[in-house]
Amino acid sequence: MTQPVRFGIVGMGWRAEAYLRVAGQLPHLFEIVGIAVRDPAKYKDAAAKWGIRLYSTPEELAKHCDFVLTAVSKASAPAVLQQLASLGVPVLAETPPAADEEGFKRIAELAEAGAPIQVAEQYPLQPHHAARAAVIRSGRIGDVRHVQVSAAHGYHGISLIRHYLSEKAGAECEIAARRFELPILEVPYRGRAVQDKLETELQDIAILSFSNGKSALLDFTRSQYFSPLRQNRLLIRGSHGEIRDNEVTSSISGSGGPGGYETWSIRRLQDGQEGSLAPLSLRELRGGAERLYRNPYYPAPFSDDEIAMAETLSRMADYAKQDTRFYSLQEALMDIRLSMAIDRAAATGQSVRVSPAL
């Protein structure tokens, strides 16, 4: 029987606890060594709650791990990654590994030096995004040249765009963007109590035009992550059809004749609903009789985001053992740079051009 991979976490916050929950449901795959924090006394209660050991330095924690996950603030991430890179231990960096120009430069130096770091970009690994990608790979909708993504902010949204367009940063990109203020009823952000009152949120809309002819629209407001009043939307347009959210329209040949087409839906097969006494867990996603995605962590009671987080941990385990890359620093830097360009374009009202080279 394969031994579970041993990993530790640097930092103790909301995201670190999410990984503790996920790994705790899969003890046959993952063993949590402990957590490194600056002030262990401050986190004694949290350590007791999760039944984990606290370490005062990342160096001490890393001695006992196959890899280390960093879950620290945006401002702290570059320095922590540089510290761990000097130890040579494989690192899984929570996003973003850099959030400004200075942090970008520091992370770019690590990428150029070949630091053993992968980034926990989970959005393309979420079940429905993975199922849509399977439809694209099947060739059913032909050559995909345009996507519209309203499912994640900034670099997360950019990673989905590049994933759907199969854009490997080989093309120059021109970006036009605007930022709007909108009223919305108070959002239940990470469990906070809300009242029946209005607050203001920001909506970013950006158009990305790549020099190879591909294009994309990114449209997002942060309340989509938490508020039932804001829904996600996706449109993926190919030469022979398109995917609109979970509905696929594609051309058919043969008896349909010229202009024939079919429309079908991506469906969830999930236990724990209605009369099912099984745990609430996704089995798979199907398009007709075809399986587009199988949940490798069934029957764990995970949300789609937690399934994707478990997948990043599994892929990181493969990376630590076999150097199998899945979302490198170089890729993360591409998405961060495009995200920062959107911010500049929205702030100035002027188009921003981004070259493919880092």
N, C-alpha and C positions, 0 to 999 in steps of 0.2 A: 504494500500500500504506500502511495506517495505521501511523504511528510508535508504538512501544511507549510507554506512560506511564512517566514518570520519577518515582521516589519514593525517599525516604530513610527511615532508621529512627533513632529516638532511643532509645538503650538497647541493651545487648548481653547477652542472657540466653537462657534456654531457648526462650522464645516467639519472640524475634527470630530465632534460628537456624531455627526452624520456617518462618518467612516467607521467609528466605533460600533454604531448600530448595525451597519452592513456587515462588517467583518464578524461581529458577534453572532450573526445568523448563519455563518458559514465556517464553523470551527474546523471542518475537515479540509478547508482550503487555506485559511489564514489564521495565524497566531499573532496576537498583538503583544509585542515585547514590553512596551511602555510608552510614556510620553515625556518629552523633554520640555521643560518650562523654566523661565528665568527665576521664578519665585515658587518653589515647590510648596511652601507652607500655605500659599494662597489657594492652592488647588487640592488640598487634602480631601475635602468633602467630595469633589468631583472624582478623584481617584478611587475613593471608597465606593462611590455609586457605581462606577464601571468595573471595579475590581482590577485595577491596573497599577503598575509601578510607575513612580515618577523619577525622572532623571533631571539633574540640574544643568547638564550640558548636552548638546547634540553629539559631541565626540564620544561621551560615555555611552549614550544610547546606541550609537552606530556600531559599536563593538559587537553587539549581540544580534544584529539585524542582517537579513538578506538585502533589504532596501529600506530607505527612510522616506516617509511622506512629509512634506512641509505644508503646514496649514497655518500660515502666519499672515499678518497684515500686508497689504500691497507695498507699503513703505518699507517693511522689514525684509520682504522676500529676496531682493538681490543680494543683500549682505549675508543672509542665512544660506542661500544657494552657493555663494562663493566659499563660505566656511565649510560646507559639506563637500564641495567639489575638491577642496584641498585634501580631504580624507580618502578620496577615491571610491567612496561607497555609492552604489546606484541610488538615484534620488527620483522620486515622483513629486513634481511640484504642482500644488494646487494653483489654479489660475487666478489672476494673471501673474506670471513670474516677474513682470515689470509693468509699471503703470504710468511712467513718465519718461522723458528723453534721457535723463541721467541713468535711471534704472535700465532702460533699453540698452544703453551703451555697455553697462556692466554685464548684462546677460549676453549680449552679442560677443563679448570677449570670452565668456565661458563656452559659447557655442563654437567659436573658432578654435578654441583649445581642445575641443572634443570631450568636454565634461560629460560624465555618464548620467545625463538628466533627461527624463521624459516628462511630459506635461499632462495633467489629468483633464484633458478636454473631453468631457463626457457627452456633449450634445449629439455628435454624429453616431454615438453608440446607443442612444435611446431607441427603444424598439421601433417606433413608427418611422423615425428618420432612417434607421437601418433597413426597414422594409421598403421605403421609397427608393433608397439607393439600390436595393436588389432589383427593383423594377427597371431602374435606369440601366444597370449592368446587363439585364436580360435583352436589351435592345428594343423592347416593345414600343418605346416612344421615340426611338431614333436618336439623332444627335442633339443633345441638350445644349442650348446656347443662351438661354435666359431663365433666371429664377427670381422669384419674389419671396422674401423670407420675413415673416413677422412672428418669430418664435423665440428669439433670444437677443440679448443686447450686445453691442460692441463686438469684441473679438470672438465671442461665442457665435453670434450671428454670421460673422465673416467666415468662421470655420465651416459652418453649414453651407454657405454660398460656395466656397471653394470646393467643398466635398461634392456637392451636387453638380457643379460645372466641370469637375475633374480638372480644376485649375491649379497647377503646381507652381504658381508664381513665376511662370516663364514669360509673362506678358506685362507690359506697362499698364497702369490703371489710372484713369482720371475720375475724380470723385467730386460730385456736387451734393451739398447737404444743407438742410434747414432744421432748426430746432424750435418747437412750439410749446407753449404753456397751455395746459388744458385743466379744467376742473374735474374732479372725480370724488365720489364718496370715499371717506377714509378707508385706506387699504389695510387688511389684516396682515401686516408685514411681520413674518416670523413669529406669529402667535400673539402679537400685541393686541390689547383690547381696543376696540374701535367704537365710535359713537356715530350717530347719524348726522355728520357734518361734512362739508366739502373741504378738500385740500387741493393743492396744485401739483400737477405732475408734468414732467417733460416728455415730449414725443420727438424722437429723431427720425427723419426720413432722408435717406441717402441713395443716390444713383451712382452705380459703379460701372464704368465703361472700360473694358479691357481692349488692348490694342489688337488682340487676335479676333475681335468681333463678338466676344461673349459679353453679356451684360447682366446686371442684377439690381434689384431694389431691396434695400433694408429699411424696414419700418418697425419701430418698437417703442414701447413705453414700459417702464419698470413694473407697473402694476399688473402686467400680464403674468408675472411670476406668481402672484398671490391672490389677485382679486377675481372673483367669478364674473365681474362686470366687463372684463377684457379678455377676449379670446384670441388664440393664435391663428395664423393663416399662412398657407404656403401655396405657391404656384410654381411648377417646374415645367417649362415648355421645351418640347423636343420637335424634331422635324416630322415625326410620325404620330404625335399625340402629346398629351400633357397629364400631369398629376396635379389635381386641385385638392389640397388637404388630403383626404383619404379616398378620393374618387379618381380613377384612372380612365382616360379615354385614349384609345389607340386605334390605328388603322388596321384593317384585316384584308387579306388577299384571297383569291379563289372565288368561292361562291358569292361573296359579297360584291364582287366587281369593283370597278374604279369608284373611289369615294366611300367604300364601305368602312364601317367603324364599329367598335364595341365599347361599352362603358361598364366598368365593374368597380367594386369597392374593396379596400383593404379592411378586413374584419378581424376583431380581437376574439380569440378563444380563451376565456378566462374562467377559472373556478371560483367558487365562493359567492356566486350570485343566485338570486331567487332561491330555488330549493336545494342548491348544492351545499353540502355540509363540509366540503373540502376547504382548505385555507384560501383566502382571497389572494390568488396568485395567477399571473399571466402564463398561459401555456405557449401560445404562438400567435402569429399574425398570418392570415391567409388572403390570397387573392383568388377567388373561386376555389378550385381544388388544389391549388399550388401553395405550398408553405413558403412564405417570404421571410419569416423570422421565427426562430425557436428560442425560447427563454432558457438559457443554460443553467439558471439558478432556481428553476421550479422545484419544489413548491414553496420556496421562501416567500413570505408575504411582503414583497417589495413594490414600491412605486416604480414607475418607469425610470425616474432619475436615479433611484437606488440600484436598479438593474444595471444602468450604465456605469455607476460608480463601482459596482462589483466587477464589471468588465474591465475598467481601467486597472483595478488591483490585479486581476488575472493576467492582463497583458503586461503589467509591470513585473509580475513574477516571471513570465517568460523572458522579458528583457534582462532581468537580473541573472537568469540562468544561461540564456542563449544569445544575448545581445540582439534580440528581435525588436527593432524599433517600431513604434506605433504612432507617436505624435511627439516629434523631436523639438528641441529648443528652436531649431531653424524654422520649423513650421509655425510654432507659437509666435516667433518674432515677426513672421510675415503677417499673421492675423492682427497682432498688436499694432504693427506699423500702419496697416490699413485702418484700424479702428482709431488711432490717433489722428490720421489724416481726415477721417470723418469729423472728428471734434474740431479740427482746425477749419475745415470747410464750413461747418455750422457756425462757428464763432465769427468768421470773417465775411461770410457770404460769397466767398470766392472759390472757384474750383481749385482742387489740389491734385497735382500729378505725382504718382508714386512709381519709381522705377523698380524692376524685378530684383535687382541685386541688393543684398543687405549691406 
